[in-house]
């Protein structure tokens, strides 16, 4: 079976909806990337290429059984580059973290887990 590949509104990459995993807030990720030359160069290259070519590699979103929040598991640089880019949606894969392990999903994403989000906005 193929992994589920969806499209998510870029505006949901926020501290209220889809959070960063490795940072407390998205502002912390942006600040960290700005202070490290290699990270800054990568984000800048992504900012230039994404509007022209789209996102080549989907962002991986994670959902935990214990905490029903949604977060970026892989793709923090891509997410920061997308913010403020004007690109309306981005491709993603997703997985559950369950007591018995991580499972990359082939089923549609559970949009109801996103606070203040309706499936109408996904269209």
VEXGUBA-934965 format. One line per 3 residues: number of its first residue (from 1); their letters; for each residue x negated, y, z negated of N, C-alpha, C. Coordinates in nm, 3 decimals. Example, Ala and Ser with C-alpha at 12.3 -4.5 7.8 and 13.67 -1.06 7.14 Angstrom:
// residues 2
1	AS	-1.319:-0.569:-0.780:-1.230:-0.450:-0.780:-1.320:-0.330:-0.780; -1.285:-0.225:-0.708:-1.367:-0.106:-0.714:-1.290:0.003:-0.787
// end
This chain:
// residues 123
1	XXX	-0.084:-0.119:0.000:0.000:0.000:0.000:-0.087:0.125:0.000; -0.037:0.226:0.063:-0.109:0.354:0.070:-0.078:0.439:-0.051; -0.177:0.517:-0.093:-0.155:0.610:-0.202:-0.054:0.716:-0.162
4	XXX	0.026:0.756:-0.259:0.119:0.866:-0.234:0.037:0.992:-0.206; 0.074:1.064:-0.102:0.012:1.191:-0.070:0.123:1.293:-0.055; 0.127:1.387:-0.145:0.232:1.487:-0.143:0.177:1.625:-0.116
7	XXX	0.267:1.721:-0.112:0.233:1.862:-0.101:0.289:1.931:-0.225; 0.208:2.014:-0.286:0.246:2.084:-0.408:0.231:2.234:-0.383; 0.326:2.314:-0.431:0.309:2.460:-0.419:0.184:2.506:-0.495
10	XXX	0.102:2.584:-0.430:-0.023:2.632:-0.490:0.004:2.713:-0.616; 0.115:2.784:-0.621:0.146:2.867:-0.738:0.158:2.786:-0.867; 0.174:2.653:-0.854:0.185:2.570:-0.974:0.050:2.537:-1.037
13	XXX	-0.058:2.577:-0.973:-0.190:2.565:-1.035:-0.201:2.680:-1.135; -0.146:2.657:-1.253:-0.139:2.762:-1.356:-0.148:2.698:-1.493; -0.173:2.780:-1.593:-0.182:2.729:-1.730:-0.046:2.678:-1.781
16	XXX	0.062:2.715:-1.713:0.195:2.671:-1.755:0.240:2.544:-1.684; 0.183:2.511:-1.569:0.232:2.398:-1.492:0.128:2.288:-1.474; 0.030:2.314:-1.391:-0.076:2.215:-1.366:-0.205:2.272:-1.423
19	XXX	-0.250:2.211:-1.530:-0.363:2.264:-1.606:-0.495:2.200:-1.562; -0.606:2.266:-1.597:-0.736:2.204:-1.572:-0.763:2.098:-1.679; -0.838:1.996:-1.646:-0.873:1.893:-1.744:-0.994:1.934:-1.826
22	XXX	-1.093:1.985:-1.760:-1.222:2.009:-1.823:-1.233:2.145:-1.891; -1.131:2.227:-1.881:-1.134:2.362:-1.935:-1.004:2.388:-2.009; -1.008:2.481:-2.104:-0.887:2.513:-2.180:-0.786:2.583:-2.090
25	XXX	-0.834:2.679:-2.011:-0.748:2.755:-1.919:-0.818:2.766:-1.784; -0.740:2.803:-1.682:-0.799:2.823:-1.550:-0.899:2.938:-1.551; -0.875:3.039:-1.633:-0.970:3.151:-1.642:-1.107:3.101:-1.689
28	XXX	-1.109:3.002:-1.775:-1.235:2.944:-1.821:-1.309:2.874:-1.706; -1.234:2.804:-1.623:-1.295:2.737:-1.507:-1.352:2.841:-1.410; -1.273:2.946:-1.382:-1.321:3.050:-1.291:-1.448:3.116:-1.345
31	XXX	-1.447:3.147:-1.474:-1.564:3.210:-1.536:-1.687:3.120:-1.527; -1.667:2.991:-1.555:-1.778:2.896:-1.548:-1.834:2.887:-1.406; -1.747:2.878:-1.308:-1.791:2.867:-1.169:-1.863:2.994:-1.123
34	XXX	-1.821:3.110:-1.173:-1.886:3.235:-1.135:-2.028:3.245:-1.190; -2.054:3.183:-1.305:-2.185:3.197:-1.370:-2.288:3.097:-1.319; -2.246:2.997:-1.247:-2.338:2.896:-1.196:-2.349:2.909:-1.045
37	XXX	-2.468:2.943:-0.993:-2.482:2.969:-0.848:-2.431:2.856:-0.758; -2.458:2.732:-0.794:-2.413:2.620:-0.710:-2.261:2.613:-0.706; -2.196:2.629:-0.822:-2.050:2.627:-0.828:-1.990:2.746:-0.755
40	XXX	-2.049:2.864:-0.774:-2.000:2.985:-0.708:-2.006:2.968:-0.556; -2.117:2.914:-0.505:-2.132:2.892:-0.361:-2.028:2.794:-0.308; -2.002:2.688:-0.383:-1.903:2.589:-0.341:-1.764:2.650:-0.335
43	XXX	-1.726:2.725:-0.438:-1.593:2.788:-0.440:-1.581:2.888:-0.325; -1.685:2.966:-0.300:-1.680:3.062:-0.190:-1.667:2.993:-0.054; -1.739:2.885:-0.034:-1.727:2.809:0.091:-1.585:2.754:0.107
46	XXX	-1.529:2.702:0.000:-1.392:2.651:0.004:-1.293:2.764:0.033; -1.312:2.880:-0.027:-1.223:2.994:-0.001:-1.223:3.034:0.145; -1.338:3.022:0.209:-1.346:3.056:0.352:-1.285:2.946:0.439
49	XXX	-1.310:2.820:0.405:-1.269:2.710:0.492:-1.122:2.670:0.476; -1.068:2.677:0.357:-0.931:2.629:0.334:-0.827:2.701:0.420; -0.827:2.834:0.428:-0.727:2.899:0.514:-0.738:2.860:0.661
52	XXX	-0.860:2.831:0.707:-0.880:2.794:0.848:-0.852:2.647:0.873; -0.905:2.560:0.785:-0.905:2.416:0.810:-0.814:2.335:0.717; -0.759:2.399:0.617:-0.681:2.326:0.517:-0.774:2.259:0.417
55	XXX	-0.717:2.194:0.324:-0.794:2.123:0.221:-0.827:1.985:0.275; -0.954:1.957:0.294:-0.996:1.830:0.354:-0.971:1.711:0.263; -0.990:1.731:0.133:-0.972:1.623:0.035:-0.862:1.662:-0.062
58	XXX	-0.759:1.579:-0.077:-0.651:1.613:-0.169:-0.701:1.628:-0.313; -0.634:1.711:-0.388:-0.660:1.725:-0.531:-0.593:1.606:-0.600; -0.657:1.551:-0.701:-0.598:1.440:-0.776:-0.538:1.495:-0.904
61	XXX	-0.408:1.470:-0.922:-0.336:1.512:-1.041:-0.318:1.393:-1.134; -0.323:1.419:-1.263:-0.302:1.314:-1.361:-0.184:1.344:-1.450; -0.116:1.240:-1.493:-0.005:1.250:-1.586:-0.029:1.144:-1.693
64	XXX	-0.018:1.183:-1.819:-0.041:1.091:-1.930:0.090:1.045:-1.991; 0.095:0.919:-2.033:0.212:0.869:-2.106:0.228:0.940:-2.241; 0.116:0.972:-2.303:0.120:1.033:-2.436:0.159:1.178:-2.434
67	XXX	0.112:1.251:-2.334:0.139:1.394:-2.323:0.197:1.419:-2.185; 0.323:1.451:-2.176:0.385:1.463:-2.043:0.347:1.591:-1.969; 0.217:1.625:-1.975:0.174:1.740:-1.896:0.103:1.692:-1.770
70	XXX	0.087:1.782:-1.678:0.025:1.750:-1.549:-0.105:1.830:-1.543; -0.210:1.766:-1.497:-0.339:1.833:-1.494:-0.419:1.790:-1.371; -0.518:1.872:-1.337:-0.609:1.839:-1.228:-0.714:1.744:-1.283
73	XXX	-0.717:1.625:-1.230:-0.816:1.525:-1.273:-0.941:1.535:-1.187; -0.923:1.565:-1.059:-1.036:1.580:-0.968:-1.001:1.690:-0.869; -1.089:1.790:-0.861:-1.066:1.897:-0.765:-1.060:2.035:-0.827
76	XXX	-1.127:2.056:-0.940:-1.124:2.187:-1.005:-1.177:2.299:-0.914; -1.286:2.273:-0.843:-1.339:2.374:-0.752:-1.238:2.405:-0.641; -1.177:2.301:-0.587:-1.077:2.319:-0.481:-0.958:2.398:-0.534
79	XXX	-0.916:2.367:-0.657:-0.801:2.436:-0.716:-0.831:2.584:-0.736; -0.948:2.615:-0.789:-0.985:2.756:-0.809:-0.992:2.829:-0.675; -1.045:2.764:-0.573:-1.051:2.826:-0.441:-0.911:2.849:-0.384
82	XXX	-0.819:2.760:-0.411:-0.682:2.774:-0.361:-0.609:2.891:-0.426; -0.636:2.916:-0.554:-0.567:3.023:-0.627:-0.598:3.157:-0.562; -0.497:3.228:-0.526:-0.515:3.358:-0.463:-0.555:3.351:-0.316
85	XXX	-0.554:3.232:-0.257:-0.595:3.217:-0.118:-0.485:3.251:-0.019; -0.360:3.252:-0.067:-0.248:3.274:0.023:-0.199:3.147:0.089; -0.268:3.034:0.064:-0.224:2.905:0.118:-0.108:2.857:0.031
88	XXX	0.010:2.835:0.089:0.129:2.808:0.008:0.133:2.671:-0.061; 0.073:2.569:0.000:0.078:2.435:-0.059:-0.057:2.367:-0.044; -0.075:2.261:-0.121:-0.197:2.183:-0.110:-0.162:2.035:-0.118
91	XXX	-0.244:1.949:-0.053:-0.220:1.805:-0.060:-0.273:1.748:-0.192; -0.206:1.643:-0.239:-0.249:1.581:-0.364:-0.217:1.433:-0.367; -0.293:1.362:-0.448:-0.264:1.226:-0.493:-0.238:1.238:-0.642
94	XXX	-0.184:1.134:-0.701:-0.162:1.141:-0.845:-0.172:1.004:-0.910; -0.190:1.006:-1.041:-0.195:0.881:-1.117:-0.137:0.900:-1.256; -0.097:0.787:-1.313:-0.053:0.780:-1.453:-0.170:0.732:-1.537
97	XXX	-0.183:0.786:-1.656:-0.272:0.728:-1.757:-0.178:0.660:-1.854; -0.186:0.528:-1.858:-0.099:0.449:-1.944:-0.182:0.374:-2.046; -0.117:0.319:-2.145:-0.188:0.243:-2.248:-0.271:0.130:-2.189
100	XXX	-0.226:0.075:-2.078:-0.296:-0.039:-2.017:-0.390:0.002:-1.904; -0.411:0.134:-1.883:-0.508:0.178:-1.783:-0.454:0.284:-1.690; -0.538:0.323:-1.597:-0.504:0.425:-1.499:-0.454:0.357:-1.372
103	XXX	-0.349:0.412:-1.317:-0.292:0.354:-1.195:-0.267:0.463:-1.094; -0.341:0.460:-0.982:-0.315:0.553:-0.872:-0.180:0.515:-0.811; -0.097:0.614:-0.790:0.042:0.588:-0.751:0.065:0.585:-0.600
106	XXX	0.159:0.499:-0.564:0.209:0.493:-0.427:0.351:0.550:-0.422; 0.410:0.573:-0.539:0.546:0.626:-0.550:0.543:0.779:-0.554; 0.655:0.843:-0.522:0.661:0.990:-0.527:0.627:1.045:-0.666
109	XXX	0.575:1.165:-0.666:0.536:1.235:-0.788:0.659:1.272:-0.871; 0.652:1.262:-1.004:0.766:1.298:-1.091:0.772:1.450:-1.114; 0.825:1.522:-1.017:0.828:1.668:-1.025:0.901:1.719:-1.149
112	XXX	0.991:1.639:-1.205:1.065:1.684:-1.323:0.974:1.710:-1.443; 0.850:1.659:-1.440:0.757:1.682:-1.550:0.699:1.823:-1.552; 0.711:1.892:-1.442:0.659:2.029:-1.435:0.759:2.125:-1.498
115	XXX	0.717:2.197:-1.597:0.802:2.293:-1.667:0.852:2.399:-1.571; 0.981:2.432:-1.581:1.041:2.537:-1.499:1.023:2.512:-1.350; 1.032:2.391:-1.309:1.013:2.358:-1.169:1.135:2.284:-1.119
118	XXX	1.177:2.314:-0.999:1.289:2.241:-0.940:1.241:2.176:-0.811; 1.303:2.068:-0.774:1.264:1.999:-0.649:1.295:2.087:-0.528; 1.385:2.182:-0.541:1.413:2.273:-0.431:1.289:2.354:-0.395
121	XXX	1.209:2.388:-0.497:1.088:2.468:-0.473:0.982:2.388:-0.397; 0.992:2.255:-0.400:0.894:2.172:-0.332:0.915:2.170:-0.182; 1.030:2.206:-0.139:1.061:2.199:0.005:1.008:2.315:0.082
// end
